[in-house]
Amino acid sequence: MCSMARILHADLDAFYASVEQRDRPELQGRRMAVGGGIILSASYEARRLGVRTAMTERQARRLCPDLEVVAPRMSAYSEASAAVFDVFRDISPSVEPLSIDEAFIDVTGLARLVGPDVEIAADLRARVAEEVGLPLSVGGGSTKFLAKVASAVAKPDGLLIVPAGEELAFLHPLPVGRLWGVGPVTEQRLADVGIHTVGEVAALDPEILRAKLGKAAGSHLAALAANRDPRPVEVGRRRRSIGSQHSFPAGSVDRAGAEQIVVEVADRVARRLREGGRLARTVTLRLRFGDFAAATRSRTLGEPTRLTDTILTTARSLLDEAWPLIEQRGLTKVGVAVSNLDGADAVQLPLPFPSADWDPVDGAVDQIRARFGVGAVTRATLAGRPVVEVPMLPDRPTDSPGEADLDR
């Protein structure tokens, strides 16, 4: 009989802020954040006063008047991330990156070679602290979901391993908001029928849950409440989507400014698509309004593409469709993502060549940027705008709906 899976979820604490505090000792122990207009990451000293990621700097300073905000240094964060992932892969070959600062690590079968998973996790945290100088929270359990919840409960700079056989005893007393896909709106819907804990979700008739939240969302939450999550740790998994986004204070961007941002992020996404040798069929526009509610608009193309103009034209059209709603509610974030990805050689292109696969202008621009930097050539509409390169956002697991999916 095979042994139960043992999975760790490793998550760097307040990653950008922690890198800044590591590199600038005068910031250690202080209320500080990384950003510029929008907070990208806040130290735990600032978080205790309510400062959060995606908050405007003005809002953050109202909560924390002595907040020190420093500009982001993406190259430093990428370098730190690479060093941390070297440690992860030295511990176990089975590492599934989720983003620049977190990963799942399968340690099943390492007990005889290394020791129990709690010892492996403790060694992992100690090595990251010693070799990279950053705090790391680690959770562990029999499923990905359980490991991720455990690491969140352990934060900041903590360790929590849920022993085999004690999974439900750990999960069921937790607030229902710990379930993936449960945000404020879904949480209120559950509260309306007297559901406040994970255990109460597990005890509820699944049909009632599906009737309240929809078939897919109800089944999803019922499974998680019972710790049913069969997904293995996937090594070498290719991305399901590629995206980029830009955040800004509410009221600071008009229609022309929003269109400029769409050009900026669509151009970046198309370049990353070509760098990865991929084609995309679906273009998605992601919006966050002035009240911080989120919405998406998507369109699936007739042919897969990696052309900047095709992606940009589609994103602009989606922005046009959404603009009446934006005028009513304001705007604080614009993002563009492409999905339904495939390899560049997976599609037979129609005659005559070329088609949706390649544009010599895109190719020439990519070569110039590769040699001289991303700011060497840009579109006229973006002239004068600062060039900001940010790491790609992580994919959301397809079987783990986000708040927008459950509350749409």
Secondary structure, 3 states (H helix, E strand, C coil): CCCCCCEEEEEECCHHHHHHHHHCHHHCCCCEEEECCEEEEECHHHHCCCCCCCCEHHHHHHHCCCCEEECCCHHHHHHHHHHHHHHHHHHCCCEEEEECCEEEEECCCCCCCCCCHHHHHHHHHHHHHHHCCCCEEEEEECCHHHHHHHHHHHCCCCEEECCCCCHHHHHCCCEHHHCCCCCHHHHHHHHHCCCCEHHHHHHCCHHHHHHHHCHHHHHHHHHHHCCCCCCCCCCCCCCCEEEEEEECCCCCCCHHHHHHHHHHHHHHHHHHHHHCCEEEEEEEEEEECCCCCEEEEEEEEEEEECCHHHHHHHHHHHHHHHHHHHHHHCCCEEEEEEEEEEECCCCCCCCCCCCCCCCHHHHHHHHHHHHHCCCCCCCHHHCCCCCCCCCCCCCCCCCCCCHHHHHC
